[in-house]
Amino acid sequence: MLFYFDFANYFRMVRLAWREKDARVRWYYLSVLCVSVPLVSSFHALCFSLDRILFPRLARVEVKEPVFMVGHARSGTTLNHRLLSRDGDRFSSFLLYECYFPSLLQKKLIRAGIAFDRRVLGGFLAKRVAAWEERRYGASRHIHEMGLTIPEEDDITLYYSMASGFWITKMPWMGDLDFYHMNDWPESKRRRTNEFYRECVRRQLYLNGPEKTHLSKNPLWSGRVESLIQAFPDAKFIVNVRDPRDTIPSLLKLVDGGWSRLGWEEARKQRCLKILAEQSWHTYLHPLEALEAHPDTKGAVVDYRELTRDPAAAIERLYRDLGYPLDDRYREMLANEGKRERKLRVRHTYSLAEFGLEADAIRGELGELFERFQWEADDMPSAPASDE
């Protein structure tokens, strides 16, 4: 398969950029879309097409029983994903830099460069990259730890295909662009997107070990579980749940801060935040409803309170639900990692009123889940921990 590029999304974004009233903003968006995107996407497309020629064994790699981790953002998906990624004998994941370079050729060259820097240059380039990471991500690491060599969300692999929801964090067009409701997309678009994503995963498995299971973490993909089951019939799912009185304002605070730094006007921010808040109801309900509709699909529900209080017990239950054995080496690592996580993690609290939300409104939309997970028993939502 060739490199996938969503031309419909792309031209829609160009039109939206052209309509921006602020000339400075308009020309900045147009420079990104009409200069940077064509150059980078063309480079990716060239490398992607060379993969099958340079690595003929790639055709024999199969994506078997991938694991998709979904759940509302700030519900513990990051913590859960990184704990599972420590089971490197079983799971394969994308590191952040690997998401931005989807071609196998690109990944191979970057890994060769890292090895050369370590052996010949004494880590000179690694130090420069670490300094850049601190400038780029340091101010927000207390909220969400990011780094080029840390496992991240698979959705970023679709960034230069113009099919990634991360574009919304850069450009204020929520409501005009839809990266969330894949189930409602035309069948041909769903198929092309998922087939390209499968090719990206295939390349990562070639690199990390074709015998491994791909582990994907994407809160945004909570809206496409039905489509993922259709595209990957043997897939398994992990649904992270946490009191929505915590997660919804936490997410809104996070994206509000990012949009404010980009200089978005208040009215536009509030419109996008309202859409994002209303989307949260579907984010909570759809994954659970989809799994109930497909009883043959293996799934595990992970409660944030248990994950933060006793990670080892939560992961052991998750493995049992998905049908995986838990070896002693990984069990010991979980115990040690759990102690470290509990020491490092900090509780952040956010106000519902700050975003025009009321606890009663959230209960009204998600009352069944409040009863199922006993969130009402906690007057103060969730156990003391961070918002990862």
N, C-alpha and C positions, 0 to 999 in steps of 0.2 A: 504494500500500500504506500502511496506517495504521502508526503507531508500534507496534513489537513489544514485548510484555511477557510474560515467561515466568512465568505465574501459578503453575505447578506448583513451580518453583524458589522463588518468593517465599513461598508458604505453607509449604513445607518449611523454609525459613530461619526463618520466624516460629515454627514449632513448636520448632525447635532452640533458638532464643533463649529461648523460654518455659521450656525444660527446664534452662537454666543454673542451677547451684546457687548461685553467688555472686549475691546480689540486686543489687549494684551493677552487675555485668557484665550481668545479665539485663535490667535496665531501660535500660541504655545501648543494648544491641543492639535492644531493642524500640522505643526512641525513634527510632533510625535507620531501622528497617524500617517502622514504623507511622506515622511523622510525616514524616521527611525524604524517604524514597523516594516515597511517594504524591504529595507536593507537587512534587518535581522531575520525576518521571516524567510527571505530568499536564501540567506546563508543556512538557516536550519533546513530548508527544503533540499538544498544541494547535498548537505551532509547526510540527511535522512535517506536520500535516494542512493547514496554510495554505500550505505550499511549492508544491503543485501549482496552487493558486489564484493566488498572487502571482507565480509564475514558470512560466508555461505551457510555456516552451521546455525545461523540465526533462524533459518526457516524451520529448524527442528525443535526449537524451544516452544513449549506450550504453557499457557497460563491456566493452571489447574487450581480449582477451589480457592480463588482469591478471597481475602477477608476485607470487607468494607466496614470501616468504623464511622458511624454517623452520630447525630445528636446535636442539640442546640449548641451554638458556640458558647464557650465559657462553662461547659458542663463536665469538664475533666477529660476531654478528648486528647488534649496535648499530653497530659500526665499519663493517661492510659496507653497512648500510642508509643510513647518513649519507653515505658516500662516493657511493653511487648517487644519493641525493637531490640531490647537488650538480649532477647532470645535469638541471637544471630544465626544459630544452627538451623532454626526453623523458618524465620521470617526474613523477607527482603523488603526494603523500603527505599523511597527516594530521599536523598539528602537535598537540601535546598538548592545547591548549585546544580545538582543533577536534574532538578525540575526545569531550570532555565535552559538547559542544554539537552534536549530530548534525544539527539542522535547518539547511537552507540559509538561512532567515530569520535564525536566530540568528547564523550565521557572518557574514552580510552586515552585521548591526547591529554586531557586535563589530569588524569591520574598519572600518566607518564611524567607530566610536568611537575606534579607534586613530589613524585619519587626523585626526580632529578634535583629539585630544590633541596630536598632533605639530604641526599647523599653528596651532592657536589657543592651546593651553595650554602650548606649549613643552616637551612631554614630561613634564609634572608627574605625570600618572597612570602613565606608563611607569616613572618612578623609584620610585613607591610599589609598583608590581607587582614591580619588580626586587628591592626590599628584602624583600617577602614571599617571593619565590622563594628568596632567600638563606636566610631563616629556615626555609623548608619543605624545601629540597633541599640546602642547602649542606653539611651534615654528611655526606651520602652521595655527593657528586659525584665523589669520588675512586674510587668503586666503579662508579657508573653515573650519567653526566651527564644530569640532567633539567632541563627548563625548559618553560614554557608555549608558547614559540615554537620548540621543537625537535621534529623528527619523532619520533613515538612509535608504540607498538604499536596496531594497529587494534582489537584485542580490547577496548580501553577504550571504543570506541564503543558496546559492548553493556552497559556498566556499569549504566546505569539501566533497561535492559531485563531486568536480573537474569539475564543470560546470559554474564557476563564472569568469567573465572577470577581476576580481580583481587580479587573478593570474598574469596577464600581468604586473601589477605594481611591482611585485616581481621578475619575471623571464623574460628575454629579448627575448621572442620567438614570437613576433608579426609577423604574416605572416606564421608561422609554426603551430599556434593554432588559431582557429576561435571560439570566443565566441560571435561574433556580428551578423553574417549573418544567423540567425536561419531559415529564410525563405528558405534557400538553403540546410538545413540539411536533412538527410533522414527522412521520415515521422515518423518512429518508434522512432527515437531519439527525435524529436520534441514532440511527444506525451508523452513519458516517462518523459521528463524534465518538461513539463507543468503540468502533473498530479502530480508529486512530489511537484512542487511549490504550486499547489492548496492545497495539504495536509498541507504544511507549513502554508499557509494562514488560513486554517480551524482551526489549533491549535491556531493561534493568535486570531481569532475571538472567540473561546471558552473562551479564557482568558479575552479578553476585552469586550465581549458582542456580542453574535451571531446575534443580531438585527442590528449591525452596518455595515457600508460599508467599505470594505478594500481600503485603499489609498496607492498606490504604486508609488514610484518615482525612475526612472531608466533611466538616459540619454543613457546608453549603450543599452537599449532595444528599442531605436529608430529604430534599424535595424530589429526588429521582430514584428512590429505592425500587419502586415498581419497574422502572425502565432498566435498572441495573440487574434485577432478577431475570428479566427477559434476555438481556445481552449476555449475562454470565449465569446460566442456570445452575451451575454447581457452586456458586458463591456462598459464603457465610457472612453473617452480619453481626456487628456489635453496636448496640444502641446505648449511648451514655445518657443518663437522666439526672437532672438536678432541679431543685426547686426553681420554678420560673421567676419567682420574685427576686432571685439572685441573678439568674442568667440574662434575663431580658434587659434590665437597666445596665448591667455590666457591659453587654455587647453594645448597647446604644452609647454608653459613655466612651467606649473604646473608639468606635467609628466616628463619633462626634468630634473627639479630639483630633483624629487624623484629618477629617474634613476641614476643621477650623484652621489647622496649620496650612492647608492648601488655599485658604482664603475664600472659601465658599460663603456666599451671603446667607444670612440667618433664615430667610424664608425658604430657600432651596434646601438647606440642611433639615429644617423641620419637616418639609414634605417627604424627603427621603427617609428620615427617621420614623415617620408615621408608617410608611410602607414597610419598612424593616420590622417594626413592632408587630404589625398585623400579620406579616409572614411567619412570625414566631409560632402562631397557633398551628399552622400546617407543619412546621418543623418538628413540633412535639408529637403530633398525632400521626402523620403519614408513615414514618418508619415502623411504628408498632402495628398500625393497621395493615400495612403491606405484609409484614411477617405473619400476622394472623390469617391473612388471605392465602398465604402459601405455607401451609404447615410442614411441607417437605423441605423447606429451606431452613437450614440450621441458623439459629440466632441466639445471642446472649444479651441480656440487659444488665448494665453495670450502674449501680447506684453510687453517685458521687460521694455520699456520706461514708459508705463502706470503703470506697477506693482510697479516700484520704485517711480514714482511721486505721485500716488494716489492708494495705495494698496486696500483701501476699495472699490473704484469704480471698480478696476480690478476684485476683488473677487466677487463683486455683479454681474458683467456681466458674469463671469464664472458660478456662480450658476444658473443664468437665462438660459444660454446656455445648461447646463446639466439637467435642470428641477428641481432644488432644491430650496425650500423656504429659505429665509435668515431671521432669527429671530433677534429681537432687541438686545438681549444680545450679540450675536456674532458680530452684526454690530458695537456695541459700542466697543467691544474688538478690532476689526479690526482698528477702528479709532485711538485708543490708541497705538496699536502695530505698526501701520504705522508711527506714530510720533517717536516712539522709534527707529524703523529701520532706518529712515532717518537720525537720529542723529548719529547712530553707524556706518553706512556703509561708506566705504572709496573707492574712485576710484583708480583702478590700471590700468596703461596703458602699453601695450606691443608692441614691434616693429614687424611688418610683415617681414621686411628684415632680422631680426635675424634668421628666420627659412626659408629663401629663398622663401618667399611668396610675391606676388604682389597683390595689391588691384584690378588691372585690371583682373588678373587671377581668383580671387574670383568672381568678377562681371560676368566674362564670364561663369563660371560654374553655378551661381545662379542668373542670370540676371532677371528671371521672379519673383523671390522673392524680389529682390531689388525694382522692380517696385511695386509689391503688397504691400509691407510694407514701401515703401518710405524711405528706408535707405539712398538713394543717397542724400536726402535732408539734411542729417547730414554730413557735411564735417569732423567733429570730431564725431566718432561713439558714439551712445548711450548717455543717460542722466547720469549726475554724480551719480555714485553709485558703489557698489562693484561688484565682479565677481561671486557672489554666484549663 
